[in-house]
């Protein structure tokens, strides 16, 4: 996972992300490798975190701590653990990665992103994601057939953080947005994850 601080460029997107403990990211990395081998070139285009919402600006440390407390309370209603369900494709908000629709593919999480979850963030939130998934791949258009199943994992230790995400200079090829295209320029992005604010144990 890249954590090098870089100067933000105009096309940089800021997200609120849920970061599983690194022990649980290891099997997700292995799954991304199997997705890549199965014909999904965007399997290395997103870190193994779950984007929850787009941000107008990075959330402050105090807001992230409040959000972490609220999210822990939400997870307690379902036994206190984040459960990874079947994989799903979630549309990335329109226009972020060019004219063609882009999707984030990964195992869905058992959390309800209702409006109340984001209240501590105030006006920093611009667009919640429709479904929380742990990013294992970015794709345009249809998925390849017969992709390998995700690992069956659950986790309790997780953190919230700001994440900046942007295409590498000159990397977005708007003429080539399908999984049949093997040009890695379609899927070249960089990201930077800020300070982790861990969810309280209880």
N, C-alpha and C positions, 0 to 999 in steps of 0.2 A: 504494500500500500504506500503510495507516494505522500509524503508529508512535508516536502520541501516548500518553504514559503516562496511564492513568486509574485511579481508585480501584477496586479489585476489589470486585465485588458477590457475594453468596452464590451466584448462578447462574452465575458465571464458571467456565469450564472451562479447565484448563491442559493444554497439549499440548507434546510434543516434536516439532519440525518440521524438515524438510530444506528449506533455502531455496536455490534455484538462483540463480546470478549474475543480476543484473538484466538483462543483455543477452539472456538466454534467457527471461525473464519477459515481455518485450515481445510476442513472437508468441503467447504464451498469453493475454495480455490481449485481443489481437485476436480470438482464437478465442472467448473468453467473449462478446465483443460479437456474434459471429456466432451463438452459441448463444442469446443473448437475442433476437436478431432472428428466430430459428427457433421461438420459443415457449417458451423455458425461462426463467421469471422469476427463478430462483435463480442465474443466471449471474454475478451480482455479489455473491453472499453469502459468498464465501470467498476468501481471498488465494491467490496463485499459488505455493503451497508445498505440500509433501507431509507430512501428519501421519503420524508413525510410531507414536506411543503416547500414551495419556493419562498424566498425571502426578499424583501425590498433592500434590506441591509443586514449584515451579520447581527444576530441576536446577542445581547450582552450576557456576561456570565451570570448575572442575577436572574435574568429571564430564563436562561437555560436551566438553572437550578430549579426554578419554579416549575418549568415544563417537565423536568425529570421527576419531580414529586407527583405532579398530576398524572403523568403517564404510568408511574409505579402504581398509583391507586387504581387506574384503569385496568392494569394487568392483574392486580390482585383479585378482581372480580372473576377471572377465569383461571384461578389456581396459582397465580404468581409467576408463571413462566411464559415466555414467548414460544409459541409452537409454530413450526414451519409446516405449512400444508402443501397441497399440490401446486405446481408451478403455474404462473399466470403472466400474461403480457399486459402491462399497464401503459396507456398512452402517455408519452411525454408531452407537457403543455405545448400547444401548437406554435410552430415557428421557431422553436429554440435551436433546432439542428437543421435548418433549411426548410425548403418548401414541402418536402415529402414527410408524411407522418412517421414519427419515430416511436419505438416502444422499448420499455425496459422489461426484461424477462427474468423471472426468478421465483423462488418459493414464497407464497403468500404468508403473511403473519396474522395471528389471531388477535388483532387489536382494532378497535373501532375508532376511527379518526373523526369523531363528531366534533362539532364546533367548540364544545366545552373543553376539549383537550388542549386547544391552542389559545385559550383565553389569556394565560400568562404572557404570551408573546405580543399581545396588543396588536398594533397596526403593522408590525414587521412582516406578518404572514400575507402573502399575496395570492397563493394558489395551492391549497392542499392537494396531494395526490389522491386519486380516486380509490386506490387500494395500496396498502403497504406491502411491498415485496422487497426481498433482499436482492440487490442487483447482481446478477450473474452474467448478463449479456445485454447488449444493445442491438436492436435489429430494426430493419426497415422492411415493410411488406410482410409476406408470409414467412413462417418458420420452416426450416427443413423438416422432413418427415422423420419419425422414429428417433426422437432425441432421447438421450439417457435420462432416467428419473433422478430427481434431486435426492440428496442424503436425508434421512429421517433424523432430524435433530431438534432439540429444544434447548433453551438457555434462559437463565435468570439474570446473569450479569450483562449489562449493556449500558451504553452512555449516549448522551445527546451531544451534538457538535454542529458547528457551522461548516459547510463544505463549499468551496469554490470549484467550478467545473467548466472547462472551456475546450473548444477544439484547438488542436495545434495549428499554428500559422499555416494557412493554405491547405488544410487537411480535408475540408468539407467539399467533396466532389458532388455537386448537385445533379450531375448527369448519371450517377451510379449509386442508386439507393435500393438495391435488392440483394438478397442473400446469395444469388448466383454470382454476383460480382466479387472477385477475389482481390480487388484493390484495397489494401489496408488503409489507404487514404480516407476511405469512407468512415473509418472507425477509430481515427487517431485523436485521442483526447488526453488532457492532463487534469489532475485534480489536486487539491490541497485541503486537508482536514485540520480544523482548528483544535483548540483545547477540548479534551473530553470531559464532560460533566456526567459522572456516573449516577445511574438511578439508585436511590437509597435501597437498602436491602428489604426494608419493610415500609 
